[in-house]
Amino acid sequence: MNLLFSAYSSSLAQARKRLPVPGPASVAGGFAHGNAGLASLPRRRLLKGTVSVLALGGASPLLSACGGEYTGEGGVQDAPTPVMHSVANFRDIGGAAPGYSTSDGGHVKRAQIYRSDTLTPNADDATTLEHMALTYIYDLRTPGEAGNTPLGAPGTANSLALNVLGTLAPPSFANMQAGELDAAMQWQWRNFVTGRAQCNAYGALLEHIAEAPGPRLICGGTGVDVVGWASALLLLIANVPLEIVVADFLLTNAWRSTSADTLNVAPPVQASYLQTAFDALQTNFGDLNRYLSAGLGLSSTTVNALRAQLLA
């Protein structure tokens, strides 16, 4: 479903009103809210074909997103990512130390924004989460998922529910054959970019991240990787090269269970899904700048604040 730019405005305003976004004065460290325009992000297109043959060059060591136990003692930029044994796909959006490289010679800040599937920690992992002192947890699941599996949020964190799919329950891919499953997933990823509910949720998420102090966690369910698009957007806003964004996206398959999934409860992610989203972005908006502004309703000030938060 493709929407005209004007169709987003009223619902975006309603979505923003529901979010308790902290004021700039409450943000630890703060960030610049000047009048500088949005930094020019080049119009880029995901490479078609097999991503495994992409030459990542010196960036490849950064793609091991986890490793080591969390101690919480200084040097968070270089500290290992906390290991969660009961929470699938828990990792630092910034990658491993020193953080994903950006196209302009910088690095993504680590220990600020994490991602995961459903947050159902056991006792040990709950203790680790408490030590991390998370400030916000963004729950991108449907109300049905949230009702069936309550969020295992630590006491330090505020939680915000943002129903990305805009439905009461997630779609079922049970017993779909490969071709049918691929078509269903392509539709879902196209809707991430063009759907009204999806634009509302992703716009509200990025706007809140731009204003809130860290560290924060974005979590989702197991069926459609709603967190994957949010993570890709954050990395692109930070100006991370596209091939690294794709490689990071595919890490989901490594950090989820590798057991047989005959019911397609958690289908493996594919580079073609990300390609579909970028094709929809280019077709409907032209480039990333236009998508962020006209699609998600983000001002240049908000995008600049996001970049300030993301870059080390």
C-alpha positions, 0 to 999 in steps of 0.5 A: 500500500502506497500512501501520499505524503499528506496522509501521514501528517495527522496520524503522526501528530497523534502518535507523537502526543502519546509518547512521554518524550523527555525534554532536552534538559533531562538528556544526559550530556545533551546534544546540539539543537542548532539550525544546521540542515540535515547532513546530505546523505547520498542516494544509495541503493542496496546491492542486489545478489548474494551478500556473502560475496560483498567485500567488507574490507577492514570492517569485517572484524566489527561484525561479531556483535557479542562476546564476553560478560558485562561488568559495567566498569568504565570504558563502555565504548570498548567493553564487550556486549552483554551476553544474554543466554535467554534473550534471542538476538540481543546485541549492540546496534553499534556492533563490536568495539570500537563500533561500526565504521562510518563513511566519513571516518567515524565510529558508531557509539556503543553501549547506547542502543541495543536490540533483541527479540522478545525480552524474556530474561531468566534470573541471571539475564535479568540481573545483567539487565539491571546492571546495565541501567537501561532507561527505556525499552521500546516494545515494537510488538503487537498488543497480542504478542505483548499480552501473551508474553509480558515484557521482562523489563528491569526496574530501571527502565521505562517501557514504550509500546509502539505497534509497528505492524498496526494489527492486534496480532502478528501474522502467521507464516505457519506451513507456508512453502518457500515461495509463499513465505518469501512473498509474504515477507516481501509484502511486510518489508514493503509495508515497513516503508509505505504503511501508515501504522509503520511510518507512525511507529518508526517515526515516533521511535526515532524521535524519542531516541533522539531526545532520550538518554541512554542506554536503551533497548529496542525489542520485537517479536520473532515472526517479522523482524520489525527491529531490523528496519529500525536498526538499519535506519539508525545505522544509515543515519549514522552514515554506516556503509551500506554493505555493513548495514546489510551484514549487520542485518544478517547477523540476526540469523546467527543470534537466533536459534538454529533449530528446525522451524517447520512452522516458520515461527521465526523465519530467517532474514534475507538480504532481499527483504532489506532490498525490498524496503529500499526499493520501496523507499526509493520508489515512494520517496526518492532518497533517505532524506525525503523518507525521514522527513516526508515519510516519518515526519522527522525534522532536520533537527531531530535527525541531527540529534540522532546522529549526535547520539549515534556517533562516538 
